[in-house]
Amino acid sequence: MTKKLKYIITLSLLPQYVGLLFFKNNPRFVEQYYSTGLYPIISKLLNTSFKWSPLSLGDLLYISAIIYITKWVIVNWKRLRTQPKAWILDVLTLVSVVYFLFHFCWGLNYYRDSLHATLNLKTTYTTDELKTITNELVSKTNSLHLSITNDSLQKTEIPYSFNELTTLSQQGYRQLETEYPIFRHPGQNVKKSLFSTPLTYMGFGGYLNPFTLEAQVNSVMPKSSLVITIAHEQAHQLGYAAENEANFIGFLACIYNEDLYYQYAGYAFALRYCLQELRQRDIDYYKNTVGSIHLGILRNFQETSEFWKAYNNPLEPLIKRFYSNFLKANNQEKGIESYSYVVALLVDYLHKH
């Protein structure tokens, strides 16, 4: 690459940044021309290109990039002292290319219209509304749990393999599409992440690779967590970047699924988030509500909690803080807390339905 081209690519960082400021203030433009215009074409192209491999090609890409960058830094370390301008130019050229590809392939979806506006849902709710919906979720989850186990004391054991879970999740999206065409999914492209164990130590259930659009899932989690995580990452594939929106769409894909295990996982997921919020607002009511939940469901909740506690480590808070800042830099003001803002969408949706 010529030095002139490197300068052009590096200087493009400025118009890229200015463009993002424009997109941030014009979500309708992003929604019309990118999220529902250009992105579906990109999504179909990348999905077709990478779904054929059972291995996570995106993870292999990251591994290759880490090896290449490490080797480059070692080989060119002396240049930082002898040719600092050339060294920095090379680095900024790479940053500019990655920055552009991230937003072009997927990242601009952070700036699209909010889902609550698209579905005409409220962003606020009262404590009384939360109590009502939580009680309904308890009733629905208890009913599904009993239908599966025939024993209120027994926790639910999901009998499916990872591949069966991904196939069933795709079926759920097809069923959801009949009611909400905007959630039409381009096709199954869910992989076991090669970084599953490191992801567990970092406290993450999965991620979407923005360059290959593969849904990378932490495959060592309990299956009750795998169900909603797969659906969540598939929502990101649809172009819904906000974490609370991906949580909500994943919930819908589960409860619209004809499979009882998926319905149970979806309602249990919503129940857990609502219980967490209820605990903050009315601790006594929370305790009474928990007392009405089947012990088998609580054992599923406990299984998940104990799994993550077993991997607690000093680095996890630092990694999550970094990720939270990444989300804030990408138009999610609440950072990692954005996940829990799904409750507002849940409460109003369930109230209306």
C-alpha positions in Angstrom: 0.0 0.0 0.0 1.4 3.4 -1.0 2.1 6.1 1.6 -0.4 8.4 -0.1 -3.2 5.8 0.1 -2.4 5.3 3.8 -2.8 9.0 4.4 -6.1 9.0 2.6 -7.4 6.1 4.6 -6.2 7.6 7.9 -7.7 11.0 7.2 -11.0 9.3 6.4 -11.4 8.7 10.2 -12.6 12.3 10.5 -15.5 12.1 7.9 -16.4 8.7 9.4 -16.7 10.3 12.8 -18.7 13.2 11.5 -21.0 10.8 9.6 -21.7 8.9 12.9 -22.7 12.2 14.5 -25.1 12.7 11.7 -26.5 9.2 12.0 -26.9 9.6 15.8 -29.1 12.6 15.2 -31.0 11.0 12.3 -32.2 7.5 13.3 -35.0 7.6 10.8 -32.4 8.0 8.0 -30.4 5.0 9.3 -33.6 2.9 9.7 -34.8 3.6 6.1 -31.5 3.6 4.1 -29.3 1.3 6.2 -31.1 -1.0 8.6 -34.0 -1.9 6.3 -32.2 -0.9 3.0 -28.6 -1.8 2.7 -28.1 -4.0 5.8 -30.4 -6.8 4.6 -28.3 -7.2 1.5 -25.1 -7.2 3.5 -26.6 -9.7 5.9 -27.7 -12.1 3.2 -24.3 -11.9 1.5 -22.3 -12.5 4.8 -24.8 -15.2 6.0 -24.4 -17.1 2.7 -20.6 -16.7 2.8 -20.0 -18.0 6.3 -22.9 -20.2 7.4 -21.6 -23.3 5.5 -18.8 -23.9 8.0 -19.6 -25.7 11.3 -16.5 -24.0 12.7 -16.6 -20.4 13.9 -14.8 -18.6 11.0 -15.2 -15.3 12.8 -13.3 -16.7 15.8 -10.6 -18.0 13.5 -10.4 -14.6 11.9 -9.9 -13.0 15.4 -7.2 -15.6 16.3 -5.4 -14.9 13.0 -5.7 -11.1 13.6 -4.3 -11.4 17.1 -1.3 -13.5 15.8 -0.6 -11.1 12.9 -0.8 -8.0 15.1 1.4 -9.4 17.8 3.9 -10.5 15.2 3.8 -7.1 13.5 4.3 -5.2 16.8 7.3 -7.4 17.7 8.9 -7.1 14.2 8.2 -3.3 13.9 8.8 -2.3 17.5 12.2 -0.6 16.7 10.4 1.5 14.0 8.4 3.2 16.7 11.7 4.9 17.8 13.4 5.3 14.4 10.3 6.0 12.2 7.5 7.0 14.6 5.4 8.8 12.0 5.4 5.9 9.6 4.7 3.5 12.5 1.7 5.5 13.7 0.5 5.9 10.1 0.4 2.1 9.7 -1.5 1.7 12.9 -4.1 4.4 12.1 -4.6 3.0 8.6 -5.6 -0.3 10.1 -7.8 1.3 12.7 -9.6 3.3 10.0 -10.2 0.2 7.9 -11.6 -1.8 10.9 -13.6 1.2 12.1 -15.3 1.5 8.6 -15.9 -2.3 8.2 -17.4 -2.5 11.7 -20.0 0.2 11.0 -20.6 -0.8 7.3 -21.2 -4.5 8.0 -23.3 -4.1 11.1 -22.5 -1.3 13.6 -24.6 1.4 12.1 -27.6 -0.5 13.5 -26.7 1.1 16.8 -28.1 4.3 15.4 -31.4 3.0 14.0 -34.9 3.8 15.3 -35.7 2.5 18.8 -37.7 -0.7 18.8 -40.2 0.8 21.3 -41.1 3.4 18.7 -41.4 0.8 15.9 -43.7 -1.4 18.0 -45.4 1.5 19.7 -44.4 0.4 23.2 -43.9 2.6 26.2 -40.4 3.1 27.8 -41.7 3.6 31.3 -43.9 1.6 33.6 -45.3 1.9 37.2 -44.6 -0.4 40.0 -48.2 -1.6 40.0 -47.9 -2.5 36.3 -44.6 -4.4 37.1 -46.3 -6.3 39.9 -49.2 -7.3 37.6 -47.0 -8.5 34.8 -44.7 -10.4 37.2 -47.6 -12.2 38.7 -48.8 -13.2 35.2 -45.3 -14.4 34.3 -45.2 -16.5 37.5 -48.5 -18.1 36.6 -47.5 -18.7 32.9 -44.0 -20.0 33.9 -45.4 -22.3 36.6 -47.9 -23.7 34.1 -45.3 -24.5 31.5 -43.0 -25.9 34.1 -45.6 -28.3 35.3 -46.5 -29.3 31.7 -42.9 -30.3 31.1 -41.9 -31.9 34.4 -45.2 -32.9 36.0 -43.5 -32.1 39.3 -43.3 -28.6 40.8 -40.1 -29.6 42.7 -38.1 -30.8 39.7 -36.0 -28.4 37.7 -36.4 -28.4 33.9 -33.8 -30.4 31.9 -33.7 -29.4 28.3 -33.1 -32.6 26.2 -31.7 -31.0 23.0 -28.2 -31.0 21.5 -26.6 -27.6 20.5 -27.5 -28.2 16.9 -31.1 -29.1 17.8 -31.3 -25.9 19.9 -30.2 -23.7 16.9 -32.7 -25.4 14.6 -35.5 -25.0 17.0 -34.6 -21.3 17.6 -34.7 -20.7 13.8 -38.2 -22.3 13.8 -39.2 -19.9 16.5 -38.2 -16.9 14.4 -40.2 -18.3 11.4 -43.3 -18.5 13.7 -42.6 -15.0 15.0 -42.3 -13.7 11.5 -46.0 -14.6 10.8 -47.0 -12.0 13.4 -44.2 -9.6 12.9 -42.7 -9.6 9.4 -40.0 -7.1 10.5 -38.4 -10.0 12.4 -37.9 -12.2 9.4 -34.5 -14.0 9.9 -32.1 -14.5 7.0 -31.2 -18.0 8.0 -29.5 -20.2 10.6 -25.9 -19.1 11.3 -25.2 -19.9 14.9 -21.8 -21.4 16.0 -20.2 -22.7 19.1 -17.6 -20.0 20.0 -14.0 -21.3 20.1 -13.6 -18.8 23.0 -16.4 -20.4 25.1 -14.3 -20.9 28.2 -12.7 -17.5 28.0 -16.1 -16.0 27.5 -17.3 -17.7 30.6 -14.5 -16.2 32.7 -15.4 -12.8 31.2 -19.0 -13.3 32.1 -20.5 -13.3 28.6 -23.0 -15.8 27.1 -22.1 -15.0 23.5 -21.6 -12.3 20.9 -22.2 -11.4 17.3 -19.2 -11.2 15.1 -19.8 -7.9 13.2 -17.5 -8.9 10.3 -19.0 -12.3 9.5 -22.4 -12.0 11.2 -22.0 -15.4 12.9 -23.8 -15.7 16.2 -21.1 -16.9 18.5 -22.5 -18.7 21.6 -20.8 -19.8 24.8 -21.5 -23.5 24.5 -20.4 -24.4 28.1 -23.4 -22.6 29.7 -26.4 -24.5 31.1 -28.9 -25.3 28.4 -31.6 -23.2 30.0 -29.3 -20.2 29.3 -28.3 -21.4 25.8 -31.9 -21.2 24.6 -32.3 -17.5 25.2 -28.7 -16.7 24.3 -29.1 -18.2 20.9 -32.3 -16.3 20.3 -30.7 -13.1 21.6 -27.7 -13.4 19.2 -30.0 -14.1 16.3 -31.8 -10.9 17.1 -28.5 -9.1 16.7 -28.2 -10.8 13.3 -31.5 -9.2 12.3 -29.8 -5.8 12.8 -31.1 -4.9 16.3 -27.9 -3.8 18.0 -29.3 -2.5 21.3 -29.0 -5.2 24.0 -32.4 -4.6 25.6 -34.0 -4.9 22.2 -32.1 -8.1 21.4 -33.2 -9.5 24.7 -36.8 -8.6 23.9 -36.8 -10.0 20.4 -35.1 -13.2 21.8 -37.9 -13.5 24.3 -40.6 -13.1 21.6 -38.8 -15.8 19.4 -39.0 -18.2 22.4 -42.6 -17.6 23.4 -43.8 -17.8 19.8 -42.0 -21.1 19.4 -44.2 -24.2 19.3 -41.7 -26.1 21.5 -42.7 -26.1 25.2 -39.0 -26.0 26.4 -38.5 -22.8 24.4 -41.7 -21.2 25.7 -40.6 -22.1 29.2 -37.1 -20.6 28.7 -38.6 -17.4 27.3 -41.1 -16.8 30.1 -38.6 -17.8 32.8 -36.1 -15.3 31.3 -38.7 -12.5 31.4 -39.7 -13.5 34.9 -36.2 -13.3 36.2 -35.6 -9.8 34.8 -38.9 -8.6 36.2 -38.1 -10.1 39.6 -34.8 -8.3 39.7 -36.6 -5.0 39.0 -39.3 -5.8 41.6 -36.7 -6.5 44.2 -35.4 -2.9 43.7 -38.8 -1.4 44.0 -40.6 -3.4 46.7 -38.6 -6.0 48.6 -41.5 -7.4 50.6 -43.7 -7.9 47.5 -40.7 -9.5 45.8 -40.3 -12.0 48.6 -44.0 -12.9 48.5 -43.9 -13.3 44.8 -40.8 -15.6 44.9 -42.7 -17.8 47.4 -45.3 -18.5 44.7 -42.8 -19.8 42.1 -42.4 -23.5 41.7 -39.3 -24.8 43.5 -38.1 -26.5 40.2 -38.0 -23.1 38.5 -36.0 -21.6 41.3 -33.6 -24.5 41.0 -33.1 -23.6 37.3 -32.4 -20.0 38.4 -30.0 -21.2 41.1 -28.2 -23.5 38.6 -27.5 -20.5 36.3 -26.4 -18.3 39.2 -24.0 -21.0 40.6 -22.6 -21.6 37.1 -21.5 -18.0 36.7 -20.3 -17.7 40.3 -18.0 -20.6 39.8 -16.1 -18.5 37.1 -15.9 -15.3 39.1 -12.5 -13.7 38.8 -10.8 -10.3 39.4 -10.6 -9.6 35.7 -14.3 -9.9 35.0 -15.4 -6.5 36.3 -12.6 -4.8 34.3 -13.6 -6.6 31.1 -17.3 -5.7 31.7 -16.4 -2.1 32.4 -14.5 -2.0 29.1 -17.5 -3.5 27.3 -19.8 -1.1 29.0 -17.7 1.8 27.7 -17.8 0.2 24.2 -21.6 0.2 24.4 -21.7 3.8 25.5 -19.5 4.8 22.6 -22.0 3.1 20.3 -25.1 5.0 21.3 -26.1 3.0 24.3 -26.0 5.5 27.1 -26.5 3.0 29.9 -23.7 0.8 28.8 -23.9 -2.8 30.1 -27.0 -1.8 32.1 -28.8 -1.7 28.8 -29.5 -5.4 29.0 -31.9 -4.9 32.0 -33.8 -2.1 30.2 -35.7 -4.9 28.5 -38.2 -4.8 31.4 -39.9 -1.7 30.0 -40.5 -3.4 26.7 -41.7 -6.6 28.4 -44.1 -4.9 30.8 -45.9 -2.8 28.1 -45.9 -5.7 25.5 -47.3 -8.2 28.0 -49.8 -5.7 29.3 -51.1 -5.2 25.7 -51.1 -8.9 24.8 
